[in-house]
Amino acid sequence: MSTESPTDTPETSTVTTVNLTDTASAKVKALLDAEGRDDLALRIAVQPGGCSGLRYQLFFDDRALDGDEKIDFDGVNVVVDRMSQPYLGGAVIDFVDTIEKQGFTIDNPNATGSCACGDSFH
């Protein structure tokens, strides 16, 4: 006779990959409202390229990929693909609007160094 306990289920390692600040969330929502689209999510990915070997990509996406982590920030959906998740654990996405700089910023604790074109990953 076989009995199954709740501990027999496979473990899932759902760790929130990224965090979106309230300012960034409001900006994303404003951009989506301006486009009249509620079917898009903000996709954050790490792609090969740049002087450090990896670079960030942020874009609106209507696709759902196998293995995506989907996080809701007050109605703003953020998705991270399975391959990018290890590189983005604990990263904070913010939006700055100052005289010197305007745009989204990524504060990533996994980036161990920097170069002229961005952060380096090891």
Helices and strands as residue ranges (DSSP letters): G 6-8, E 18-20, H 22-35, E 41-48, E 54-61, E 69-73, E 76-80, H 85-88, E 91-97, E 102-107, E 111-115, E 118-121
